[in-house]
Amino acid sequence: MAYSFPKPRTAFFGRSRSVAEVRRRLARYRLVTLTGIGGAGKTRLALRVAGDCAPDIADDACWVDLAPLDDPGLVVPTVCSATGVPTTADIPLVDALVSRLCSSRMLLVLDNCEHVIEACSSLVSTLLAQCPELRVLATGREALGIEGEALWLVPPLSVPDDDTEHSEQVDKASKSASVQLFVDRAQLACPGFELTTANVDAVVLLCRRLEGIPLALELAAARVPVLTAEQIADRVGEGLGLLGKADRDAPRRHRTMEAALAWSHDLLSDPEKALFRRLAVFRGHTDIEACEAVCAGGTLERATMLNLLSGLVDKSLVSVGERDGSAGYRLLEPVRQFEMMKLDESGELDSVRRKHAVHFLEVAQSAAHKLHGPDRALALDRLKSAHDNLRAAWDFAERSGDSAT
């Protein structure tokens, strides 16, 4: 195969299931899109998958980085340049691109599509319709929205289990991809760093607090020359300020965790931004009823909440999973910290926290009435699932001097 791909300078960890699944999808479907939050590792996964593509999938491959573009009109010329199509052609550029690729068994990789997604979607739709042997691997926050598109949500790296005995901690923790990544990047910054019985608890706590997000782990590891693992773990729990040092040649959006999250936040509509920042008051999982009760208000109507929330899920900004037979929503902790900062900047922090406390007071009161009857088990389950949010409501009420709540 002929390749024109960036060459990674650091080791790749974990992702064996993701690599295998994405390869299977590429063998079956002509368009596969990798989605996930900023810093999740979409680009590295795409490089890994595309770099090992079997000849029965494609004869050659081309990498196109769209992140530097600030004009959707530059998408087609950029793809033309990457694939060797002259941008001075006498025919429209899209037609020239189709002519170049119509009989080619190429894997075209479009990296960072989110900020020019409409232009990407239109181009890919045209190319797939007219170039029967072409396959496309795209990365971005959300799907391109094209018929036949196969999606893969890039998950965080694995973190160590909670039940590891301390005597076995180093051996077991070292098998976790998030720990492997942190240790490797820490050793780049500080060659004498090792995972030991003295620091393993702190490293495990750090990986859990950062929820296995690769960029966050790399930025934390950059602090090893000046802070111990224990200090890094403590400071990460206080906010994103620690995660702000990267190589000078890193893309600007990847130089801090805050910049990576701002890249995604700034692409949202105003109603999406409002909902996103208000969701930061929730701890752990929550349900649609709580989202509607706490986040509605001002320009956000309760009737629009589900559609807005669905949009944030589609953009990989809100995680969703089943809890007790219904959908549960949550923000990864670094994302929640960033949006809490945005909520504070908006001037809404206290009012949204107060609505949150009122709602979960009602949850507690409703469950309390059922604790001594036939619905006791259901009431206890409800309190258990709301535990993190009940604690957050208690803390806010205590700090506010609201003894009744």
N, C-alpha and C positions, 0 to 999 in steps of 0.2 A: 504493500500500500504506500501511497504518497501522503505525507502528513505536513501540515503547517501549524503545529500546535505549540503553545507555550510549554516550556520544560520546567516542571516543579522542582524547587530547590530544597524542599523538606520532605520528610518521610510521610507516608500515608498510613493511617491507622483505622482498623475496624472496617465497617461498611461491607463486609463480605456478602451479607444477604442483599443489601441494596445493589451492589455491583451485579450480582447474579440476576436479580429480578429485573433490573433495567436492561441488561443484555437480552433477557428473554423477551421483554417487551419490544425492543428494537428489532429482534428477529421476526416478530409477529406483526408489528404495526409500523407504519411509515412515519408517524410523528409521535415522539415521546417527550413530555415536558416534565422537568424536575422542578418542583416547587418547594418553598420553605422560607423562613424568615432570613433577614440579613445576617450573615455570619454562620449560617447553618452548614456550609460546606458544599453548596450546589456546584460551584465551579470545579472544585477538586474532584467531586464524584463524576462529573461529566468528562473531565480529563482522563480519569481512570478508566471509565467505560469505553470512551471513544478510542483511547490509545491502544486498547486490546481488542478492538473489533475484529471479528473473524472475516476472512475473505468472502464467505458466503453471504455476508451482510452488505459489504461495500468494497469497491476496488480502491477508492481513495477517500480522503476525508479533509474537511476544511473547517478551521476555527474562526469564528467572527465574534470579537468582543464589542458589544454595543454600549457598554457602560459609559464611554467618553462622549457619546452623542447627546446633544441637547436639542436636536431638531429632528422630528420624525422623518422629515424629507431626506435625511442623510442615510436612512437605513438601506435603501436600494443601492445607492452608490458605494456604500461601505461593503455590502455583500459582493457587489460586482468586483471591487478592487481585490477582495480576499480570494475570489475564485478565478481571477485572471481575466475578467471581462473588461475591455477598454471602456472607460467612462466617457469617451469621446465618440462613441458609436453613432452612426447616422440614423439608427432606429431607436425607439424608446428603450431605456435601460432595462426595464422589466422584460421586454421582448428579447433583448440581447442576452439577458441572463437565462431565459428559458431556452434560447437556441444553444447556449453553452451547456446546459444541464439536461436537456431533453433526453439524451441517450446515455447519460452518465450514471454509473452505479456509485454515487457519492453519498457519504454521510456528511451533512451540513450541520455544524454545531453553532447555534445562536446563543451566546452567553449574555445574560442580563437584559432580558426583554421588557421588564416591567414598566419602564418609563417611556417606552416607545411601542407599547403593546399593540395598539391599533394598526400601526404601520407593519409591524412584524406579522400580525395575524393575516392581514391582506396579502402580503408577499408570500407567506408560506402556503396559504390557500391556493394562490395562483400556481406556485411551483409544483405543489403536489398534484394538482389537477393536470398539469401539462408535462410533467417529467416523471413517468411511471416507475423509474428505477431509483429515484431519489428518496433518501430517508433523512429526517430532520430530528436532531436532539436539541431541545431548547431548555433554557433555565430562566427562572423568574419567580416572582412572588405568587403568581397566579397562572391559570391555564390560558392558552391563546384563544380558546373557545372555538376550535375548528372541529368539524365532524371527523370522527375517527381518531381523535387525539387520545393517547394513553397517558395517564398521570402517574407520577411517583412523588409522594411527599417525603422529602429528605428528613429523616428523623435525627434527633440529637444523638451524640455518641453514647454508648452504654456507660452507666455509672455503677460503682460497686453496690452490692446488696446491703441492706441495713443490718442483716443478722450475722455478719462476719465476726468471728471471735478474734480478739486482739492478737492472740498468739499466731493466728493464721492470716492476719491482715495484710502483711506485705505481699505474700505469695498470691493471695486471692485478688487484692487490689491491682496488682501488676498485670492481671489478665483483662482488666477493664480498658476499653479503648480510650475513654476520657483521661484516665490516669496515664496511660501510655503516651498520649499526645502531650499532656502537661509536662511529664518528666522529660520527654524528648526536647521540647521547646525550652524548658528550663535549663537543660544541659547545653543548649546552644548559647544561651545567655550567660550561663555560669557553669563552666566545664566540671567543677567539682561537685555539682548537685547530684544527690542520690536519693532514692526512695528508701527510707529506713524505718525501723520500729519507732524512732523518735518523732518522725514527721508524718507518718502514714495517715494517722487520724486526721490531721489538718488537711492533707492533700485530698483525702476522700471527702471531707466536709466541703472543701472548695469546689470539687467537681460536682457535688450534689447541688450546691448553691448556684452554680453556673449552669446547672441542668444539662451538662454535656454539650454545650454550644461551642463548636470548635474555635471560632474567632475569640470568644470571651476567654477560653482557656489559654489561647496563645498570648493574648494581651496580659492576662494574669501572670503567665510564666515569665514575661519580660521584666517583671518586678523582682524576680528572685535574687538578682545581684545586690539589692538594697533592702529587701524585707525577707523575713523567714516565711515559710509556708503558713505558720500559725497567724502571723500578722496579715498576710494576704487574705486568708480565709475570713478573718475578723473584719477587715476593711471592705471586702466584697459584700458582706452582709449589710453594710451601711449605705451602699449606693454604687453608682457606676463610675464615680470619679477615679477610682484606681485603674480602671480599664481604659487607659488613655495613652499608651506608648506602643509604637509599632515602628517597623523599618521605614526609612524615609522614602523608599521606592514602592511602598505599598500603595494601592489605590487610596485616594483621600477618604473614601467612605469606609475603609477598613482600618484607619489609623486609630480610631477609638470605637468602643462599642456603642457609644452615644451617636457617633456619626453613622454607623451602620444602621441603627434603628431609625435615625432621622431620615435617612434615604428612603425608607419605606413609609414613614409617617407623612412626609411631605407630599407624597403622591396621592394621599387620600382626599376625598371631598370633605367639605366642612362638617356635614352631619356625621360622616364616618370618623373624623378626628374627634368630634365631641363624644361620641359613644366610646371610642377606643380609650380616651383618657379617663372617662368615668368608670370604665370597667376595672381600672387600676385599684379601686377601693376594695374589690373582692379579694379574698385570700382562698387559695385552693380552687376547687371546682364550685360552680354555681349553676343555677338553672335559668331558663328563659323567664320564668315568673319573677325571679329576683332581679334580673336584668331590667325588665320592664318597670318594676316598681321603683328601682333606685336610679336608673339612668334617664328615664323620661323626664321631660321638663324643658322649658324654654322653647327652642326651635325643634327639639326632638320629641316627636309625638309617639305615644305608646304603640300606635298602629303601624309605625314604620320600623319598629325595633327589630323585628325578626328578619326583615330584608337587609337591614344594615348589618346586623350580626352575621348573617349568612355571607355577606360580602367580605367581612373581616376574616371569616373562616376561609373563604375561597382565596384570599390574599395571604394565607398562611400566617396571619398575625394573631389569631385566636385558635387555641387547640380545642378540639371537641372529642368527647368520648362518652360511652354509655355508663351511667351510674344509677343503680337502683331502678333500672328499667326506663330511664329517661335520659335525654342528652344533657351532659354536663360540660360547661365551658370554663376555660382558664387561660391565663396568660403565663408564659414561662417567666420565671422570676426576674431575669434581666430586663425583659420587655415590660413587666409590671413596674419595675423601678423607674424605667424611662418615662412611662406614661404617667406615673405618679408625679414626676417632675413637671410634665406638661399640664397636669391637672392643677398643680400649685400655681404655675405661671398664669393659668386662665382665671384665677381668682375664685374657682368653684370648689376648692378642696374641702373646706369646712361644710358647705351646704350639702355636698354629695355624701360626705362621711355621715352627716346627720341623718340623711335619708336612709343610708345603709344601716345605721344603728336602729332607726325606727322599724325598718323592715324585719331585721333579725330579732328585735324584741318581740314583734308579732309572731315570728316563727317559734320562739321559745315559749310564749304564752299559749299558743295553739297546742304545742306538744305537751305542755304541763298539764293541760286539762285531760289528757288521754293517758297519763302515766299510771293511773290506778284502775284502768278498765280493760276491756278486751282488746283495745288497740295499743296496748302498752309496747309491744314489740315494734310496731310501726313507728310509734312516737320516738322510741329510743333510736331507731335507725335514722329517723329524720334529724334528731339532734346530733347524732354521730356524723352524718354527712355535712351538717352545717357547722361543725365544731370550729374550724379555722375562722369562719366568718363571725361566729358568736364571740370568739375571743377578740377579734378585731373590733367588733361593736362595743364590747366591754371596755377595751383599752381606750377607745375614743371617748366613751361616756365618762370614764374615770378622769381622763385628762381635761375634759370639759367641765368637770364638777357637776355632772348630771347624775346625782346619786340615785334618783328614782329609776332611771334606766339601768 
